[in-house]
Structure formats: C-alpha cells, structure tokens
Amino acid sequence: MASASSLSGDASSDLAPPPALRYRPLKAWRHFRELVKDKENTREVFHIFEALPWKGMPKAAESFLSSARGRAIMASEPWLPEILDDHAALRRLPAGSVAHAYCDFMEAEGLTAQGLVEEFERFAGDRPELDIRHIPYVNRLRDTHDLLHVLTGYGRDALGEQCVLAFTHSQQPSPAYLFIAYAGALELKRAVKGKAPVLRAIREGQRLGKACPRVAELPIRDLLPLPLDQARHRLNIAPPSYYAQTHRLWRAQGTDPYAILQPAA
C-alpha cells in the first residue's frame, strides 16, 4: 500500500490501477502462526491483511469521500492524529468526556496516534498498493483504532484486542479482522483451560460493531466532548458482558488477563 507521505501528484486517470485483490487463506494462516510466536511483530499483521483484504473498501471510501457529509468532515478534520495527540486541548473538554477517557487510555498505555501512523508507514512496502484517492479514508480507519478501545471498553489485553478486531470487522469487513479475532481466541482457549466464554466474547464484539455506526465516518470533533456514557448510548455500544465475564473467571482461577500470551520478560 503506498503511503501518503510517499505519494505525489494527483489522482489522474492515467494512474495504473492497483492490482486485483484476492484471498490467500493459507498465506494468512502461515503469517498468523508467526504472529503467535511474537504478537508484537506487526509485519505479520500486515501480511495477513494482504492475504485477506477488504474488497469493498474502495466502494466504501468513494461513497464517504464523495458525499457532502464526508467532504464536510474531511474539511473539518483532515488529519486526526493532530487532533487526537493534542492532549492539552482534549483535557480542556469536560471531565468524564470521551476526550478525557481517550487521554487516560493513551497515556496509561504509552501510545500516541502519531505512533500508530509511524508503525503503519514502517511496513508500507509490505502492504498492497492503494489507490491514492482512498488514502484519506484508510487513514481514518487506522487513526480511530484506539478510539474504538475507549468507546467499547475493551482493554489491550489479548482478549480485548481480539474483541476490538471482531468489532472492527463489523465496521470495516476485511476478513483479516475476523480471522485474527477467532484464531486468536482459539489460542487463548488453548492457553487458559476452563469454561470462560471466550468465543462468545468475540461474537459479542461482532454484534456491538454491527449495531454501531461506522466510527471512522463520524465527525470525531463532535464525539470527543460528549460524556462517555452518552457517546456509547448514542452509538448503540452496550457494555461487553462476555468480555467482563471472561476476565472474572480467569481472575478467579488465578490468571491475569493482561499476562496471557505475553512474551516472557
């Protein structure tokens, strides 16, 4: 996928079309096995998405970017990392808001929106080529990922990440999201024996994502000042009950949900 920073010129009609997308599940499985060995190996994630692409992305991008609403949103917030990384400005919004919850989450995890951009750019050569016209849309899909954690209540533990991917699949239906979510859930069940409803938590994430409007297509500036509970209600995001239940059961048997599938220190 060509990066925004490496592209120049306009989207003229003489640009060569990107290569046709096709599914390669065996390739996805091979890269998933490598990802299991080191879940921080982001390169493997990009290879999985290359093998299981969202074929409907161009249509979704064109629909949003060509609409009056989409054009207005892009004019107001053309580059989300600049907004999301300005924690001083976000902290001036009301206490209890989405903005404050987002700052709390990002600061606790040591994350930045720009850091995700840099990770994305680091593996630009591993991703399928992308039509230049769709890059602003793909950027929004990327830049709202951590906001999904905040809105859903899913943490950055192994199960929370799989649930966010299941939620995201219902928003942006790349088969890669669902593949990693369920394959990761099976790894969790293998790692921690018991009756915790891991797969139900993943399915619940799918349902929550389906009930919610596509977050990347919302005006984020309007969302940030809202009280977090109000934003969740407006977006039809119910508390993820099976995720919480799984955490309770794991802790009851002496397992820290945030330590599962973590590399050895």
N, C-alpha and C positions, 0 to 999 in steps of 0.2 A: 504494500500500500504506500503510495507516495506520500511523504509528509508535507504539511502545509508550508513549513519553512523551506523546503527544497524545491517548491514549485514556483514557476514564474510564467508570465504571460497570461492570456485569457483563455476561457474555455471555448475556443473557436471550433468550428465544425470539422477542421482538418486534423484534429487530435485523433490519434489512433484509439479505438475503443478498447477498454480493458478486456483481458482475456475472459472467456466464458467461465463462470463458476461451476464447479462440480463437487459432488460429495465423495470423500475418500475415507470411509469409516475405519478401515484397517490402519491407515496412517494416523488417524485421530487416536486410536487405541494405543499404538506404539508410543506416541508422544505423551499420552496420559500416564503410561507406566513409568516413563522418565520423570514426569511431574510428581508422581507419588514418592519417588526417591528424594526429591528436593522440591517442596511446594513453593519455594521462593524463586524457582527457575522460571521466570516469566517467559523466556523464549519458548518453552514448551507450550504455554498457553496460546501464544500467537500461532504456533503451528497447528494446534487443534482447531482454532477458528479458521485457519486457512483451509483445513480439511473438511470443515462442516460450516460453510458460510451461510449467512442470511441472504438468500437470493432476492428477497423482497425489499432489501434496503434501498436500492436506487429509486424504486417507486415511492417508498415512504419519504425519502429525502426530497424528491421532487415535489411531492404533494405538500409537504410542510413549507419548504423554502419558496415555493411559488404562490402560496396563499397570502392574502392580505394580513392575516393574523401572524403567520410565520415571518413575513417581512418586517412587521412591526416589532416582533420580539427580537429578531436579529439586529434591528437598528438600535434597540434599547440596550441589548447585552450581547454584543458581537463576540466577546471573549470572556467566558465565565471564570477562568482562573483568576483574572484580575479582581473580580467581584468577590469570589469565594476566599481568596487569600488575604483580603483586607480585613483582618480580624478586628482592628481598631474600629473600623466603620461598622462592622457587624455587631460588635459589643455595644454600640450606641443604640441599637434597636432594643425593643422591650425585653426585659428579663422573662425567661420562660418561652421565648420565641424559637422558631426553627433556627434562626441565625445563631442564637446562644447555644442551642443543642449541637449545632454543626461545629462551632468553635470548640466546644468542650470535647467532642468526639475526636476532631482532627488533632487537637493539642495533646490529648491523652495518648493517642496512637503515634504521635510524631509524624503526622502526614501533612502534605500540602497538595493543593490542586495542581500547582506547577510541577511538583514532583511526579505526579501521575503522567503529566504531559511528557516530561523528560524520559520516563520509563517507556512510554509509548513510542517516542521518537528513537530511542536506543535500538529498537528492533524493527525499524522501518523497512529494512531490507528483507525481513522475514515475512512480511505481510503481502497479501495480494494487491496488485495495482488498483488504485481507486480513481474514479472519475473526479477531476478537480472540482466540479460543480457540487459534489456531495460532501466535500471535506468539512465545511462548517457544520453540517448535520452530524457527521460522525464525531466531530469534536464534542458536540453537546452530549452525545450518548456516553462518551468517555468521561466528560467532566462532571456529570451528575451521578457517577457511580457511588461515591462516598455519601452523597446526599441521600441515596436510597437506604444506606445503612441507618442513617438518622431517622428517616421517615418511617421505616419498618420496625426499628428496634432490634434488628439483627446485629450481633456483635461481629468482631473479626476473628472469633474462634472458628475452628474448622467447619462446624455445622452451620454457624451463622453465614460464613462465606458461601456455602453450598445453597443455603436458603435464599440468599440475595441473588445468586445466579438463577435459581428457579423463578424468582420474582421477575428478574430482568428478562428471562425468556418470554414471559407473557407480555412484556412491554416491547421487546425487540427480538422477534422469534428466530434467532440464529440457533440451529440445532446444537451448536457447540455449548451454549449455556446449559441446556438440559442434559447433554451428555456428561459434562463435568459435574453437574449437580448430583445426578444419580450415581455416577461411577464413584464420586467422592463419598456419597452416603454409604455405599456398599463397603468402601474402605473403612469408614467409621464403624459400621456394624461388625466388621472383621476385627477391628482394633479393640472395641469395647463390647464384651458379651453382655447379654441381658435383653430386657423387653422394652427398652426405650424406643418411642415411636419415631425413629429417625426418618424413615421413608414417608411417614405421614407429615412430618415437618416439611419435607421437600415439596410434597404435593400441596400443602397449605401455602407455601411460598408462591407456587404457581397460581393458586386461586386468588391470593391477595394481589398479585401483579396484574391479573386479568381484570379485577374489579376496579383497579386504579387507572386514571387517565395516564397517558404516556408522559412521564415526568420530564423527559428531555424536551418535550414540545410545550411545556408550560413556561410562563414568564417567571423566572426564578426570583427576580427582584420583588415581585408581588408575594411570593411564597415565604420569603425569609422573615418578614416582620410578624407573621401570624403566630399565635400561640401554638406550640407543637401539637397539643391535643386537637385544637381546632383544625389545623392543617391535615392531620390524619383523618379526622371525620370528613372533611371536605373531599379528600382523595379516596374515601372508602377503604382506608387501611385499618383493619381491625388488629387487635393485639395478636401476635403469633403464638397461639396456645400450645401447639405441639412442640415448638422450639423450647418454650419455657418448661414444659413438662419433661422433655428430654434432659435438660440441664438439671432439673431437680432430681431425677432418677440417677443420673450419673454421679452427682454430688453425694447422694445418699449411699452409694456404693464406694465412695472414696475416690472418685475420678474427677479431676479438674477439667471441665470442658475446654478451657483455654490451653491445656497442655497436650491434648490429643493430637497426634500426627505432627507434633513439633519436632524439629531436628534436635538431636542431642546437643547439650551445651558443651 
